[in-house]
């Protein structure tokens, strides 16, 4: 927020000072289409469409909202980012789990895992193999254990280099 020079006790919202609309502002809706923030021009992952009291609408990234000092907007945007990030993680985990199940069902993987020792020494001494461990994890393990197993058995996915300019 910026101080109004004509009236030092009054403050102007940063979005209002940038000419995006008249405050107070409220979140209208969110999309995952990305693009460039209309406030700062930075690449964004989520578009937060904001309405001003003058009926003008614009979209910004979450980082710009967090820098405004507008506690009401910040709280709503923070909850939305957490919700959408969790949904994206869940989707990635589900895809990875399908890939892991498919891998474990293949005869080549089954044969290869049968030749590897169990990751825990006590079980390995009992004659158990990595295949036994994988089957146990798939039956009894939680999501974290399954994702760890996928990380150790499946080929590493090549990820595009993160753009340091992109924000949520």
C-alpha positions in Angstrom: 0.0 0.0 0.0 1.2 3.5 -0.8 0.6 6.6 1.3 -1.5 9.3 -0.3 0.5 12.5 -0.3 -2.6 14.7 -0.2 -3.8 12.9 2.9 -1.0 11.1 4.7 -3.4 9.0 6.8 -5.0 7.5 3.7 -3.4 4.7 1.7 -3.8 3.6 -1.8 -3.8 -0.1 -2.7 -0.9 -1.0 -5.0 -3.3 -2.4 -7.6 -5.2 0.9 -7.5 -1.9 2.9 -7.8 -1.0 0.8 -10.9 -4.3 1.7 -12.5 -5.8 -1.8 -12.4 -9.0 -0.7 -10.7 -10.5 1.0 -7.7 -10.2 -0.7 -4.3 -11.3 -2.5 -2.2 -10.6 -5.6 -4.3 -12.0 -9.1 -4.1 -11.1 -12.4 -5.7 -13.6 -13.4 -8.4 -12.2 -16.7 -9.6 -9.0 -18.7 -10.3 -7.8 -20.6 -13.4 -4.8 -22.8 -14.1 -4.2 -21.4 -17.6 -1.0 -19.4 -16.6 0.2 -16.5 -18.5 1.7 -13.2 -17.5 0.7 -11.2 -14.4 -1.1 -8.0 -15.4 0.5 -6.2 -12.5 4.2 -7.1 -12.8 4.4 -9.0 -16.1 6.0 -12.1 -14.5 5.0 -15.6 -15.7 2.4 -17.1 -13.5 1.0 -20.6 -12.9 -2.5 -19.6 -11.6 -4.5 -16.6 -12.7 -6.2 -14.9 -9.8 -9.0 -12.8 -11.3 -9.6 -9.8 -9.1 -12.5 -7.4 -9.2 -12.4 -3.8 -8.2 -15.3 -1.7 -6.9 -15.3 0.0 -10.3 -16.3 -3.3 -12.0 -12.9 -3.6 -13.7 -11.4 -7.1 -13.7 -7.7 -8.1 -14.0 -5.6 -11.1 -13.2 -2.4 -11.5 -11.2 -0.2 -14.2 -9.7 -0.2 -15.2 -6.1 3.1 -13.5 -5.4 1.8 -10.1 -6.3 -1.2 -10.6 -4.1 1.0 -11.6 -1.2 3.1 -8.4 -1.7 0.1 -6.1 -1.5 -0.4 -6.3 2.3 -4.2 -6.8 1.6 -4.8 -9.4 4.4 -8.3 -10.3 3.1 -7.0 -11.1 -0.5 -3.9 -12.8 0.9 -5.8 -15.2 3.0 -8.2 -16.2 0.2 -5.3 -16.6 -2.3 -3.2 -18.6 0.1 -6.0 -21.1 0.7 -6.6 -21.4 -3.1 -2.9 -22.0 -3.8 -2.7 -24.7 -1.2 -5.9 -26.4 -2.5 -4.7 -26.3 -6.2 -1.1 -27.3 -5.4 -2.4 -30.3 -3.4 -4.7 -31.3 -6.3 -1.8 -31.2 -8.8 0.4 -33.3 -6.4 -2.4 -35.8 -6.0 -2.8 -36.0 -9.8 0.9 -36.5 -10.3 1.0 -39.2 -7.6 -1.9 -41.1 -9.1 -0.2 -41.1 -12.5 3.0 -42.3 -11.0 1.2 -45.0 -9.1 -0.4 -46.3 -12.3 3.0 -46.3 -13.9 4.4 -48.2 -10.9 1.7 -50.9 -11.0 2.2 -51.4 -14.7 6.0 -51.7 -14.1 5.5 -54.3 -11.3 3.2 -56.4 -13.5 5.7 -56.8 -16.3 7.6 -60.1 -16.4 10.9 -58.4 -16.9 10.5 -56.3 -13.7 9.3 -59.3 -11.8 12.3 -61.4 -12.8 14.7 -58.5 -12.1 13.2 -57.8 -8.6 13.3 -61.5 -7.7 17.1 -61.4 -8.1 17.7 -58.3 -5.9 18.0 -58.6 -2.2 15.3 -57.2 0.2 16.3 -53.6 1.2 16.3 -54.6 4.9 19.1 -56.9 5.9 17.1 -59.1 8.3 14.5 -59.9 5.6 17.3 -60.5 3.0 18.8 -63.0 5.4 15.4 -64.8 5.6 15.5 -65.2 1.8 13.1 -62.4 0.9 13.7 -60.3 -2.3 13.0 -56.8 -3.6 9.9 -58.3 -5.3 8.6 -59.4 -1.8 9.2 -55.9 -0.5 7.5 -54.2 -3.5 4.5 -56.5 -3.1 4.2 -55.8 0.6 4.4 -52.0 0.0 1.8 -52.1 -2.7 -0.6 -54.1 -0.4 0.1 -52.4 3.0 2.1 -49.2 2.4 0.7 -45.7 2.4 1.1 -43.2 -0.5 4.5 -41.9 0.7 5.9 -45.4 0.8 4.5 -46.2 -2.7 6.0 -42.9 -4.1 9.4 -43.8 -2.5 9.2 -47.2 -4.1 8.3 -45.7 -7.5 11.3 -43.3 -7.1 13.6 -46.3 -6.5 12.2 -48.6 -9.2 11.0 -46.4 -12.1 13.3 -44.4 -14.4 13.8 -40.8 -13.3 11.6 -38.4 -15.2 13.5 -35.7 -16.9 12.0 -32.4 -15.8 12.2 -29.2 -17.7 14.5 -26.7 -16.0 12.4 -24.6 -13.6 11.8 -21.0 -14.8 13.0 -18.9 -11.9 10.6 -16.1 -13.0 7.5 -18.2 -12.7 5.3 -17.8 -9.7 2.0 -19.4 -8.6 
